[in-house]
């Protein structure tokens, strides 16, 4: 029986509560000018304070009371600022406008924009259109100013032929009783009409608009600029951008000159899908080097994600910058003077966790790799991350900058799932200057997770995971098990560190502990088909969304772990997940009823034909059996206990997919619990205390 005491024990470990008792999980430097001094905010139970650091000596001291960090120019709602901050581009009535920030004078830049054929817009299928409207948030204009501030690169987005997807708000915020209808242009799997964008350059002095002759281009949940896949040349004479087909099997680099010409520089094709970064939140690992007539390309064609140097004029490959049975995770910095690149890599040491990242340096012109942060820990850096439209619901995170402008020093944070993060200051050669801070966590009963390794169902592939035990764990007892699943395949679920200041990542490592406090053991198993390892490992997902996260890997892992740990009771196994994890949780009950007995499944994409073409088609391809990846046709196979939940304002995975599954279960005369959550969207369900209490009660009632 679920009690208030259960809730209080569990709530201690929810991410928001943990963050209030977590200090210095990562130091984020803010460098002062071009020098080697920086400030950072030091956290303690007594409150934050600003610390000043001299990188040359490692000396740090509290900043004087009158110290004020230099403010960065801030854009107003819907604005994108010019490089010098004096001008702001914004959208009005489907057209682009320009505002002089000093005088307030406004000037219209485009004149023929119309509804669903607009300039500088984000696609309505960006997974958060209605959520933003409800909160009154206007996205920044989808434009990129040239370095000299005299031109704009943007796109005209054509969604006119894309079909509408309605969303009904049953409990309007204004207190009215009449439901409110929202509508989005949203292309589902297999739809003929897709959102398309045509790029253009606008001369701000003359107002001349130059359309790109290479277009229109397929876009999906985010536009080219939202993907950070467009770059101005330093001399403001041309823009380089990426295009891809609807299945992500063809990726091309284009050059678009301000004179109106465009050329295709380089094309890569693949039998499955092409990524420019294995992390969905990562920036593209591509750099244009027009000064030397080169570009750096990221490719997994060798079977691993590596960097390659190409000729910008011909597209021809000059040499491999990196190579081996490991992969580049994030390309961080290119130094044209020293002809070197700095990047995060993973898998360099085959004896350690392959998902842990290491900071490295390599040369553009010759072989050689320098490891700057040796050791088995995961290395976290204060670096930019991709900011997709839904991220605008929260204020932008002040990420800081890991590298000194001079290049002589850098700051990193090392940690894993079993220890407190330690932030260190190092010289460019990797030698240690000093330790800046060690994190502190004061959550009562705090307990780190236990990492583990198992073999996949193929008996050969090594898998990685983590186990969370109750804070009052007794090895003499037997505990029910909960598999906390997210099958990707655009990202994994397994955290690499227990404590971080990135709230989404923190939740992945703390929510399992909250459920463990019910008297369960919670597991996170990274099955085959997720990114972060070899291309072959990731490609296990391709065309196989009907087997999310390779559920046989989870079954096999549970059996191996139970053989090692007698306290695991496989007669009582639950599974829970959100979105793709919600789909996978139901799939587990339907396809492996002898292993999984209870499921909590929220906001699941239970029929891949009813979800975004841009996600589903990337991982299924054009020839896969989409109907086979649907849960409703198999509803009659349900044997275990199931709690379905969804927010009725989910503009990512439409609530219709959960209701369609519910209808199939009713038609099959199957008992299940259904929890509709009025006004919750895709991001708020697991932050809703009411839902969490219901989910915990459901697990406790049926696993006890």
Secondary structure, 3 states (H helix, E strand, C coil): CCCHHHHHHHHCCCHHHHHHCEECCCCCCEECCCCCEEEEEECCCCCCEEEEEECCCCEEEECCCCCCCCCCCCCCCCCEECCCCCEEEEEECCEEEEEECCCCCEEECCCCCECCEEECCCCCCCCCHHHHHHHCCCCCCCEEECCCCCEEEEEEEECCCCCEEEEEECCCCCCCCCCEEEEEECCECCCCCCCEEEEEEEECCCCCEEECCCCCEECCCCCCCCCCCEEECCCCCEEEEEEECCCCCEEEEEEEECCCCEEEEEEEECCCCCCCCCCCCCCCCCEEECCCCEEEEEECCCCCCEEEEEECCCCCEEEECCCCCCEEEEEEEEECCCCEEEEEEECCCCCCCCCCEEEEEEECCCCCEEECCCCCCEEECCCCCCCCHHHHHCCCCCCCCCECCCCCEEEEEEECCCCCCEEEEEECCCCEEEEEEECEECCCCCCCCEEEEEECCCCCCEEEEEEECCCCCCCCCCEEEEEECCCCCCCCCCCCCCCCCCHHHHHHHHHHHHHHCCCEEEEEEECCCCCCCCHHHHHCCCCCHHHCCCHHHHHHHHHHHHHHCCCEEEEEEEEEEECHHHHHHHHHHHHCCCCCCEEEEECCCCEHHHCEHHHHHHHHCCCCCCHHHECHHHHHHCCCEEEEEEECCCCCCCHHHHHHHHHHHHHCCCCCEEEEECCCCCCCHHHCHHHHHHHHHHHHHHHC
